[in-house]
């Protein structure tokens, strides 16, 4: 049975999770790559932010930021 599901659809994610078929069969049926299939086979959403920050503060900038945060009652 050939299904015509969009590879990024939420219904596809549910279909992949419920399926008893092999990864190779699902890849061929849905027309997605193995990594794409692996991303859709998990239930939990992953964060969209980088794991490491690409900016770093100098000691003076960090001190200024902390003072600003404390003086404005944010933190």
Gaussian input, Z-matrix of N, CA and C with variables (Angstrom, degrees):
# hf/3-21g

backbone

0 1
 N
 C     1     B1
 C     2     B2     1     A1
 N     3     B3     2     A2     1     D1
 C     4     B4     3     A3     2     D2
 C     5     B5     4     A4     3     D3
 N     6     B6     5     A5     4     D4
 C     7     B7     6     A6     5     D5
 C     8     B8     7     A7     6     D6
 N     9     B9     8     A8     7     D7
 C    10    B10     9     A9     8     D8
 C    11    B11    10    A10     9     D9
 N    12    B12    11    A11    10    D10
 C    13    B13    12    A12    11    D11
 C    14    B14    13    A13    12    D12
 N    15    B15    14    A14    13    D13
 C    16    B16    15    A15    14    D14
 C    17    B17    16    A16    15    D15
 N    18    B18    17    A17    16    D16
 C    19    B19    18    A18    17    D17
 C    20    B20    19    A19    18    D18
 N    21    B21    20    A20    19    D19
 C    22    B22    21    A21    20    D20
 C    23    B23    22    A22    21    D21
 N    24    B24    23    A23    22    D22
 C    25    B25    24    A24    23    D23
 C    26    B26    25    A25    24    D24
 N    27    B27    26    A26    25    D25
 C    28    B28    27    A27    26    D26
 C    29    B29    28    A28    27    D27
 N    30    B30    29    A29    28    D28
 C    31    B31    30    A30    29    D29
 C    32    B32    31    A31    30    D30
 N    33    B33    32    A32    31    D31
 C    34    B34    33    A33    32    D32
 C    35    B35    34    A34    33    D33
 N    36    B36    35    A35    34    D34
 C    37    B37    36    A36    35    D35
 C    38    B38    37    A37    36    D36
 N    39    B39    38    A38    37    D37
 C    40    B40    39    A39    38    D38
 C    41    B41    40    A40    39    D39
 N    42    B42    41    A41    40    D40
 C    43    B43    42    A42    41    D41
 C    44    B44    43    A43    42    D42
 N    45    B45    44    A44    43    D43
 C    46    B46    45    A45    44    D44
 C    47    B47    46    A46    45    D45
 N    48    B48    47    A47    46    D46
 C    49    B49    48    A48    47    D47
 C    50    B50    49    A49    48    D48
 N    51    B51    50    A50    49    D49
 C    52    B52    51    A51    50    D50
 C    53    B53    52    A52    51    D51
 N    54    B54    53    A53    52    D52
 C    55    B55    54    A54    53    D53
 C    56    B56    55    A55    54    D54
 N    57    B57    56    A56    55    D55
 C    58    B58    57    A57    56    D56
 C    59    B59    58    A58    57    D57
 N    60    B60    59    A59    58    D58
 C    61    B61    60    A60    59    D59
 C    62    B62    61    A61    60    D60
 N    63    B63    62    A62    61    D61
 C    64    B64    63    A63    62    D62
 C    65    B65    64    A64    63    D63
 N    66    B66    65    A65    64    D64
 C    67    B67    66    A66    65    D65
 C    68    B68    67    A67    66    D66
 N    69    B69    68    A68    67    D67
 C    70    B70    69    A69    68    D68
 C    71    B71    70    A70    69    D69
 N    72    B72    71    A71    70    D70
 C    73    B73    72    A72    71    D71
 C    74    B74    73    A73    72    D72
 N    75    B75    74    A74    73    D73
 C    76    B76    75    A75    74    D74
 C    77    B77    76    A76    75    D75
 N    78    B78    77    A77    76    D76
 C    79    B79    78    A78    77    D77
 C    80    B80    79    A79    78    D78
 N    81    B81    80    A80    79    D79
 C    82    B82    81    A81    80    D80
 C    83    B83    82    A82    81    D81
 N    84    B84    83    A83    82    D82
 C    85    B85    84    A84    83    D83
 C    86    B86    85    A85    84    D84
 N    87    B87    86    A86    85    D85
 C    88    B88    87    A87    86    D86
 C    89    B89    88    A88    87    D87
 N    90    B90    89    A89    88    D88
 C    91    B91    90    A90    89    D89
 C    92    B92    91    A91    90    D90
 N    93    B93    92    A92    91    D91
 C    94    B94    93    A93    92    D92
 C    95    B95    94    A94    93    D93
 N    96    B96    95    A95    94    D94
 C    97    B97    96    A96    95    D95
 C    98    B98    97    A97    96    D96
 N    99    B99    98    A98    97    D97
 C   100   B100    99    A99    98    D98
 C   101   B101   100   A100    99    D99
 N   102   B102   101   A101   100   D100
 C   103   B103   102   A102   101   D101
 C   104   B104   103   A103   102   D102
 N   105   B105   104   A104   103   D103
 C   106   B106   105   A105   104   D104
 C   107   B107   106   A106   105   D105
 N   108   B108   107   A107   106   D106
 C   109   B109   108   A108   107   D107
 C   110   B110   109   A109   108   D108
 N   111   B111   110   A110   109   D109
 C   112   B112   111   A111   110   D110
 C   113   B113   112   A112   111   D111
 N   114   B114   113   A113   112   D112
 C   115   B115   114   A114   113   D113
 C   116   B116   115   A115   114   D114
 N   117   B117   116   A116   115   D115
 C   118   B118   117   A117   116   D116
 C   119   B119   118   A118   117   D117
 N   120   B120   119   A119   118   D118
 C   121   B121   120   A120   119   D119
 C   122   B122   121   A121   120   D120
 N   123   B123   122   A122   121   D121
 C   124   B124   123   A123   122   D122
 C   125   B125   124   A124   123   D123
 N   126   B126   125   A125   124   D124
 C   127   B127   126   A126   125   D125
 C   128   B128   127   A127   126   D126
 N   129   B129   128   A128   127   D127
 C   130   B130   129   A129   128   D128
 C   131   B131   130   A130   129   D129
 N   132   B132   131   A131   130   D130
 C   133   B133   132   A132   131   D131
 C   134   B134   133   A133   132   D132
 N   135   B135   134   A134   133   D133
 C   136   B136   135   A135   134   D134
 C   137   B137   136   A136   135   D135
 N   138   B138   137   A137   136   D136
 C   139   B139   138   A138   137   D137
 C   140   B140   139   A139   138   D138
 N   141   B141   140   A140   139   D139
 C   142   B142   141   A141   140   D140
 C   143   B143   142   A142   141   D141
 N   144   B144   143   A143   142   D142
 C   145   B145   144   A144   143   D143
 C   146   B146   145   A145   144   D144
 N   147   B147   146   A146   145   D145
 C   148   B148   147   A147   146   D146
 C   149   B149   148   A148   147   D147
 N   150   B150   149   A149   148   D148
 C   151   B151   150   A150   149   D149
 C   152   B152   151   A151   150   D150
 N   153   B153   152   A152   151   D151
 C   154   B154   153   A153   152   D152
 C   155   B155   154   A154   153   D153
 N   156   B156   155   A155   154   D154
 C   157   B157   156   A156   155   D155
 C   158   B158   157   A157   156   D156
 N   159   B159   158   A158   157   D157
 C   160   B160   159   A159   158   D158
 C   161   B161   160   A160   159   D159
 N   162   B162   161   A161   160   D160
 C   163   B163   162   A162   161   D161
 C   164   B164   163   A163   162   D162
 N   165   B165   164   A164   163   D163
 C   166   B166   165   A165   164   D164
 C   167   B167   166   A166   165   D165
 N   168   B168   167   A167   166   D166
 C   169   B169   168   A168   167   D167
 C   170   B170   169   A169   168   D168
 N   171   B171   170   A170   169   D169
 C   172   B172   171   A171   170   D170
 C   173   B173   172   A172   171   D171
 N   174   B174   173   A173   172   D172
 C   175   B175   174   A174   173   D173
 C   176   B176   175   A175   174   D174
 N   177   B177   176   A176   175   D175
 C   178   B178   177   A177   176   D176
 C   179   B179   178   A178   177   D177
 N   180   B180   179   A179   178   D178
 C   181   B181   180   A180   179   D179
 C   182   B182   181   A181   180   D180
 N   183   B183   182   A182   181   D181
 C   184   B184   183   A183   182   D182
 C   185   B185   184   A184   183   D183
 N   186   B186   185   A185   184   D184
 C   187   B187   186   A186   185   D185
 C   188   B188   187   A187   186   D186
 N   189   B189   188   A188   187   D187
 C   190   B190   189   A189   188   D188
 C   191   B191   190   A190   189   D189
 N   192   B192   191   A191   190   D190
 C   193   B193   192   A192   191   D191
 C   194   B194   193   A193   192   D192
 N   195   B195   194   A194   193   D193
 C   196   B196   195   A195   194   D194
 C   197   B197   196   A196   195   D195
 N   198   B198   197   A197   196   D196
 C   199   B199   198   A198   197   D197
 C   200   B200   199   A199   198   D198
 N   201   B201   200   A200   199   D199
 C   202   B202   201   A201   200   D200
 C   203   B203   202   A202   201   D201
 N   204   B204   203   A203   202   D202
 C   205   B205   204   A204   203   D203
 C   206   B206   205   A205   204   D204
 N   207   B207   206   A206   205   D205
 C   208   B208   207   A207   206   D206
 C   209   B209   208   A208   207   D207
 N   210   B210   209   A209   208   D208
 C   211   B211   210   A210   209   D209
 C   212   B212   211   A211   210   D210
 N   213   B213   212   A212   211   D211
 C   214   B214   213   A213   212   D212
 C   215   B215   214   A214   213   D213
 N   216   B216   215   A215   214   D214
 C   217   B217   216   A216   215   D215
 C   218   B218   217   A217   216   D216
 N   219   B219   218   A218   217   D217
 C   220   B220   219   A219   218   D218
 C   221   B221   220   A220   219   D219
 N   222   B222   221   A221   220   D220
 C   223   B223   222   A222   221   D221
 C   224   B224   223   A223   222   D222

   B1=1.4440
   B2=1.5227
   B3=1.3071
   B4=1.4644
   B5=1.5270
   B6=1.3370
   B7=1.4557
   B8=1.5095
   B9=1.2915
   B10=1.4598
   B11=1.5206
   B12=1.3394
   B13=1.4520
   B14=1.5161
   B15=1.2959
   B16=1.4559
   B17=1.5244
   B18=1.3195
   B19=1.4701
   B20=1.5210
   B21=1.3168
   B22=1.4615
   B23=1.5257
   B24=1.2822
   B25=1.4616
   B26=1.5273
   B27=1.3136
   B28=1.4658
   B29=1.5219
   B30=1.3214
   B31=1.4607
   B32=1.5203
   B33=1.3248
   B34=1.4592
   B35=1.5155
   B36=1.3247
   B37=1.4667
   B38=1.5277
   B39=1.3059
   B40=1.4701
   B41=1.5240
   B42=1.3180
   B43=1.4659
   B44=1.5288
   B45=1.3372
   B46=1.4659
   B47=1.5235
   B48=1.3144
   B49=1.4575
   B50=1.5309
   B51=1.3067
   B52=1.4622
   B53=1.5265
   B54=1.3183
   B55=1.4549
   B56=1.5264
   B57=1.3076
   B58=1.4686
   B59=1.5308
   B60=1.3302
   B61=1.4619
   B62=1.5236
   B63=1.3055
   B64=1.4618
   B65=1.5314
   B66=1.3160
   B67=1.4695
   B68=1.5234
   B69=1.3165
   B70=1.4668
   B71=1.5297
   B72=1.3251
   B73=1.4661
   B74=1.5278
   B75=1.3352
   B76=1.4650
   B77=1.5294
   B78=1.3299
   B79=1.4636
   B80=1.5253
   B81=1.3215
   B82=1.4616
   B83=1.5255
   B84=1.3090
   B85=1.4691
   B86=1.5238
   B87=1.3297
   B88=1.4641
   B89=1.5209
   B90=1.3184
   B91=1.4510
   B92=1.5214
   B93=1.3189
   B94=1.4632
   B95=1.5349
   B96=1.3234
   B97=1.4633
   B98=1.5251
   B99=1.3356
   B100=1.4640
   B101=1.5323
   B102=1.3608
   B103=1.4729
   B104=1.5322
   B105=1.3168
   B106=1.4674
   B107=1.5231
   B108=1.3017
   B109=1.4630
   B110=1.5267
   B111=1.3197
   B112=1.4678
   B113=1.5224
   B114=1.3215
   B115=1.4713
   B116=1.5178
   B117=1.3105
   B118=1.4611
   B119=1.5205
   B120=1.3206
   B121=1.4596
   B122=1.5219
   B123=1.3157
   B124=1.4516
   B125=1.5223
   B126=1.3047
   B127=1.4625
   B128=1.5245
   B129=1.3252
   B130=1.4578
   B131=1.5285
   B132=1.3066
   B133=1.4563
   B134=1.5161
   B135=1.3119
   B136=1.4515
   B137=1.5165
   B138=1.3194
   B139=1.4594
   B140=1.5225
   B141=1.3153
   B142=1.4562
   B143=1.5228
   B144=1.3035
   B145=1.4584
   B146=1.5282
   B147=1.3165
   B148=1.4605
   B149=1.5211
   B150=1.3149
   B151=1.4607
   B152=1.5180
   B153=1.2983
   B154=1.4620
   B155=1.5188
   B156=1.3117
   B157=1.4498
   B158=1.5183
   B159=1.3011
   B160=1.4559
   B161=1.5158
   B162=1.3020
   B163=1.4582
   B164=1.5202
   B165=1.2788
   B166=1.4535
   B167=1.5195
   B168=1.3132
   B169=1.4529
   B170=1.5257
   B171=1.2932
   B172=1.4597
   B173=1.5195
   B174=1.3049
   B175=1.4628
   B176=1.5249
   B177=1.3139
   B178=1.4701
   B179=1.5308
   B180=1.3466
   B181=1.4658
   B182=1.5248
   B183=1.3049
   B184=1.4617
   B185=1.5208
   B186=1.3198
   B187=1.4626
   B188=1.5295
   B189=1.3301
   B190=1.4731
   B191=1.5326
   B192=1.3171
   B193=1.4608
   B194=1.5249
   B195=1.3315
   B196=1.4675
   B197=1.5210
   B198=1.3225
   B199=1.4625
   B200=1.5213
   B201=1.3120
   B202=1.4636
   B203=1.5348
   B204=1.3036
   B205=1.4637
   B206=1.5252
   B207=1.3285
   B208=1.4533
   B209=1.5260
   B210=1.3284
   B211=1.4673
   B212=1.5393
   B213=1.2955
   B214=1.4761
   B215=1.5381
   B216=1.3171
   B217=1.4686
   B218=1.5223
   B219=1.3168
   B220=1.4728
   B221=1.5233
   B222=1.3123
   B223=1.4623
   B224=1.4714
   A1=108.52
   A2=117.17
   A3=122.90
   A4=109.10
   A5=116.59
   A6=121.56
   A7=109.84
   A8=116.62
   A9=120.99
   A10=108.06
   A11=115.78
   A12=121.23
   A13=109.79
   A14=116.34
   A15=121.56
   A16=108.66
   A17=118.11
   A18=122.13
   A19=112.99
   A20=118.42
   A21=120.87
   A22=113.37
   A23=117.60
   A24=121.27
   A25=111.46
   A26=115.73
   A27=121.14
   A28=110.62
   A29=116.44
   A30=119.46
   A31=110.84
   A32=116.48
   A33=120.45
   A34=110.45
   A35=116.53
   A36=120.25
   A37=109.84
   A38=116.66
   A39=120.20
   A40=110.29
   A41=117.08
   A42=121.31
   A43=110.62
   A44=116.79
   A45=121.64
   A46=110.26
   A47=116.76
   A48=120.59
   A49=111.78
   A50=117.79
   A51=121.29
   A52=113.06
   A53=116.42
   A54=120.84
   A55=112.13
   A56=115.65
   A57=123.13
   A58=110.80
   A59=116.50
   A60=121.47
   A61=110.46
   A62=115.78
   A63=120.76
   A64=110.03
   A65=114.74
   A66=120.34
   A67=110.36
   A68=116.95
   A69=121.07
   A70=111.43
   A71=116.61
   A72=119.93
   A73=111.05
   A74=117.00
   A75=120.03
   A76=111.35
   A77=117.14
   A78=120.94
   A79=109.72
   A80=116.64
   A81=120.61
   A82=111.54
   A83=116.53
   A84=120.53
   A85=112.29
   A86=116.47
   A87=120.33
   A88=113.19
   A89=117.05
   A90=120.01
   A91=113.37
   A92=116.68
   A93=121.00
   A94=108.60
   A95=116.34
   A96=120.08
   A97=110.34
   A98=116.06
   A99=120.59
   A100=112.20
   A101=119.58
   A102=118.87
   A103=112.78
   A104=116.58
   A105=119.52
   A106=110.52
   A107=116.18
   A108=120.28
   A109=110.58
   A110=116.70
   A111=120.74
   A112=110.98
   A113=117.17
   A114=120.22
   A115=111.74
   A116=117.04
   A117=120.49
   A118=113.23
   A119=117.48
   A120=119.05
   A121=112.49
   A122=117.79
   A123=120.78
   A124=110.18
   A125=116.24
   A126=121.61
   A127=110.99
   A128=116.66
   A129=121.16
   A130=111.49
   A131=115.06
   A132=120.35
   A133=108.61
   A134=116.00
   A135=121.01
   A136=109.46
   A137=117.67
   A138=119.53
   A139=110.87
   A140=115.26
   A141=121.09
   A142=111.98
   A143=116.82
   A144=120.53
   A145=109.77
   A146=117.60
   A147=119.60
   A148=111.22
   A149=116.64
   A150=120.60
   A151=111.76
   A152=116.08
   A153=119.94
   A154=108.78
   A155=115.71
   A156=120.12
   A157=109.31
   A158=116.37
   A159=120.14
   A160=112.77
   A161=116.72
   A162=120.11
   A163=108.92
   A164=115.08
   A165=119.67
   A166=108.06
   A167=115.81
   A168=121.51
   A169=109.26
   A170=113.90
   A171=117.99
   A172=107.45
   A173=117.03
   A174=120.87
   A175=110.91
   A176=117.43
   A177=121.74
   A178=110.00
   A179=117.21
   A180=120.47
   A181=111.07
   A182=116.52
   A183=120.15
   A184=111.11
   A185=117.24
   A186=121.61
   A187=110.40
   A188=117.03
   A189=120.60
   A190=110.64
   A191=116.31
   A192=120.37
   A193=111.07
   A194=116.87
   A195=120.64
   A196=111.25
   A197=116.98
   A198=120.91
   A199=111.09
   A200=116.91
   A201=120.65
   A202=110.57
   A203=115.68
   A204=120.12
   A205=111.64
   A206=117.02
   A207=120.20
   A208=112.32
   A209=116.65
   A210=119.16
   A211=112.33
   A212=117.24
   A213=119.11
   A214=111.40
   A215=117.48
   A216=124.05
   A217=112.58
   A218=115.98
   A219=120.39
   A220=109.65
   A221=115.96
   A222=118.87
   A223=110.96
   D1=116.08
   D2=-177.70
   D3=-92.71
   D4=114.93
   D5=177.31
   D6=-94.41
   D7=146.39
   D8=177.67
   D9=-111.20
   D10=81.68
   D11=-179.81
   D12=-109.16
   D13=142.65
   D14=175.28
   D15=-70.12
   D16=135.16
   D17=-173.64
   D18=-63.60
   D19=-23.52
   D20=-177.26
   D21=-103.95
   D22=3.59
   D23=-175.98
   D24=-74.10
   D25=148.11
   D26=177.95
   D27=-62.62
   D28=-33.26
   D29=177.99
   D30=-66.13
   D31=-31.61
   D32=177.33
   D33=-66.85
   D34=-41.01
   D35=178.14
   D36=-59.87
   D37=-46.04
   D38=178.63
   D39=-64.55
   D40=-40.08
   D41=179.02
   D42=-61.57
   D43=-43.96
   D44=179.61
   D45=-63.21
   D46=-42.65
   D47=-177.28
   D48=-67.64
   D49=-34.52
   D50=-179.38
   D51=-83.25
   D52=-18.96
   D53=-172.29
   D54=-68.18
   D55=142.41
   D56=175.90
   D57=-100.64
   D58=3.91
   D59=-176.78
   D60=-78.09
   D61=161.75
   D62=179.48
   D63=-73.15
   D64=162.33
   D65=179.04
   D66=-60.68
   D67=-43.04
   D68=-179.67
   D69=-60.46
   D70=-41.02
   D71=179.03
   D72=-66.37
   D73=-41.85
   D74=179.56
   D75=-66.99
   D76=-39.30
   D77=178.15
   D78=-60.78
   D79=-45.79
   D80=-179.94
   D81=-66.32
   D82=-40.50
   D83=-177.30
   D84=-69.33
   D85=-44.04
   D86=-174.19
   D87=-91.42
   D88=-15.13
   D89=178.49
   D90=71.96
   D91=35.50
   D92=177.74
   D93=-120.17
   D94=165.09
   D95=179.44
   D96=-83.20
   D97=167.23
   D98=177.64
   D99=-58.11
   D100=-47.09
   D101=178.53
   D102=-61.90
   D103=-37.83
   D104=178.40
   D105=-65.16
   D106=-39.02
   D107=178.15
   D108=-65.84
   D109=-40.17
   D110=178.95
   D111=-63.34
   D112=-38.44
   D113=178.52
   D114=-64.51
   D115=-34.31
   D116=-177.48
   D117=-87.68
   D118=-8.89
   D119=-177.36
   D120=-86.61
   D121=-8.82
   D122=178.97
   D123=-92.26
   D124=150.73
   D125=-178.21
   D126=-84.71
   D127=-40.02
   D128=-174.30
   D129=-76.09
   D130=142.30
   D131=173.41
   D132=-79.95
   D133=142.55
   D134=178.41
   D135=-96.20
   D136=155.20
   D137=178.45
   D138=-66.85
   D139=151.53
   D140=-179.49
   D141=-102.73
   D142=7.40
   D143=179.41
   D144=-98.82
   D145=153.75
   D146=178.60
   D147=-63.36
   D148=151.20
   D149=178.98
   D150=-71.46
   D151=-32.84
   D152=178.24
   D153=-122.41
   D154=142.87
   D155=178.02
   D156=-78.05
   D157=141.91
   D158=-178.22
   D159=-93.79
   D160=3.77
   D161=178.09
   D162=-118.18
   D163=151.27
   D164=175.17
   D165=-136.24
   D166=146.40
   D167=-178.34
   D168=-100.30
   D169=145.34
   D170=171.75
   D171=-74.58
   D172=168.20
   D173=-179.71
   D174=-60.26
   D175=-39.50
   D176=179.89
   D177=-66.57
   D178=-44.93
   D179=179.40
   D180=-63.18
   D181=-40.22
   D182=178.61
   D183=-63.83
   D184=-43.32
   D185=178.45
   D186=-63.22
   D187=-42.93
   D188=178.68
   D189=-62.91
   D190=-42.42
   D191=179.39
   D192=-62.66
   D193=-44.04
   D194=179.52
   D195=-63.43
   D196=-42.91
   D197=178.01
   D198=-62.60
   D199=-43.52
   D200=179.29
   D201=-62.98
   D202=-43.62
   D203=179.32
   D204=-62.53
   D205=-43.26
   D206=-179.77
   D207=-70.86
   D208=-37.08
   D209=-178.33
   D210=-73.14
   D211=-25.49
   D212=-179.09
   D213=-96.49
   D214=4.97
   D215=176.27
   D216=60.74
   D217=33.07
   D218=176.26
   D219=-83.47
   D220=-39.63
   D221=-172.46
   D222=-108.38

